[in-house]
Amino acid sequence: MDLKQSGLGIVEILVFLGFQLGLLNSLGSVGWLVGVIIFSVILYLIGRTSMPGREPPMVAELWKFIVGFAVVLTAVYSLGAPLLASIMPASASMTMAQATSTALGSWLVIFGAAMLVTGWTTKWGVTTAVGVIWVFNALLFFSGVGSYLDFGLITGLPFVIYGIITKG
């Protein structure tokens, strides 16, 4: 059993459960930026505890790019979200819940693609499968029905389960 990986998966679920319960509502749309940073740090820690040695340079470069891209995209999105209501037609207005679901769906596509490429490059089947699962689950979020708790479960449970079935 890999307690570090399972523990970090549980932390991830709890963090996004906290978001779901509204513990960070005072941040408004900037909470998305906090969320992507927390998510990136947890993924970094999981990668550090589970990679069997030093990752290939291409994988390290990929993750630096992906984290930078996700943080900048989320920053633009979170800072621009309050302005969207003033430029969108009334019939196309988006609720905050729908905007949050879209932001989370973006993270699933971005980080899911990185997981898929990492797994493919390192010949690590579980990482490849997790990437595929995340990318396809993004469809749920882009349809506007995904929540913080859904996100926490989709992204945290694979690490909890994998940590339970592997040696630590």
N, C-alpha and C positions, 0 to 999 in steps of 0.2 A: 504494500500500500504506500503510495506517495502522498504523505500528509500535506506537504507544501502545496502541491498542485490542487488537491481536493480542497484544502483550506482557502486557497486563493479563489477557487471557483465559488465557494460558499460566500466569501467576502464580496465577490462580484454580484452575486444574487442579492445579498443584503444591501449593498450600495444602491442598486436600482430599485429594490423594494422601498428603500428610504425615499428615493425620488418619487415613486408611485404614491407613497403615503403623504407626499407634499411637504416633506421636511425641508426642502430647499426651494419652496415656492417663492420665497422673498427675492430670489435671484432673477425671477422672470425668465426670459429667453437666454440670458447669460448662463443659466443652469446647464444648458446644452454644452457650452464650452467647458464648464467644470466637469460634466459627465464624460466628454470625449477625452479629457486629460486623465481623469481617474481610470477610464477604460484602457487607455494606452499604457498607463503605468502598470496596471494589473497584467495586461498581456505581456509587457516587458518582463515582469517578475516571473510569470509562468514560463516564458521562453527561457529565461536564465536557469530556472530550476529543472526544466525538462529536456533541454537540448543536450545531447550526449557529447559535450565538448564545445569547441568554438564553432560558431556557425560560419558557413562559407561567406566570403566577402560580398558576393552578389545578394545573398539573403540579408545581410546586415544593411547593405545599401537600399534594398527594397523597403525594409522596415523603417529606415530613417525617412525615406520619401513618403511612405504611406502615412506615418504618424504626422509628419509636417503637413501633408496635403489635407488630412482629416481635420487637424486642428485649425488650419487657415480657413478651410471651407466652412467649418462650424462657426468660427469667429465671424466670418462675413455673414453667414446665415443668421446667427443669433443677434448680431448687431443690426442687421437689416430687417429682421422679422417685424419689428414694430412699425417700420415704414411701409411694409407691404400693403397694409389695409388702405393706405392713402393712395396707392397707385393701381390697385386691383379693382376691377369693376365689382359692384355690390353682388352681382349674381355669382361671381367666382371667388368670393371671400373665403378665406380658410380660417378655421378655428385654431386655437392654440394647440388643442389635442391633435388635430390633423397635421399641423406643422411639426409637432414633436414626433409624431409617427414617421413623417417624411425624413426628419433629421436622423432618427434611429435607423431607418431603412438605408439611408446613405452610408451610415457607419457599417452596417452589415455587408453592403456591397463592397465597400473599400477594404475593410479588414478581412472579409471573407475571401476576396480575391487574393489578398496577401497570404492568407493561410493556405489557400489552394496552391499558389505558386511555391510557397515554402515547402509544403508537403511533397509536391511534385519534384522539386529540385533536390531535396534531401532524401527522397525515396521513403518518406514517412507517411504511410497510408492513413493513419488516424488524422493527422493534420490536414491531409488532402480532403478527407471525408468531412471534417468540421468546416472547412472552407466552402465546400459544396452546399452543406446544410445551411450555412449562414447566407450565402448568396441567394438560394431559393427562398429562404424565410424572409428575405427583404421584400418579396412580392406582397406578403401579408402586411408589412409596414407601409409600403407605397399605396396600398389600397385604403389606408387611413384608419385601420383598426388595431394596429400594434400599440402596445403600451410599454412603459418602463419595466413593469414586471415581466411582460412577455420577453422583452429584450434581455433582462437579467437571466431568465430561465434558459433562453435559447443559447446565450453565450456562456453562462456559468456551468450549466449541467454537464456539458461534454467534459469539462475539466474535472468536475467532481467525480464523474463516473470513471474517466480514464485514470484518475489518481487512485481510485479504489481498486482497480483491476491490475495496476502495475506495481512493480517493486520500487521503493523510494530510496 
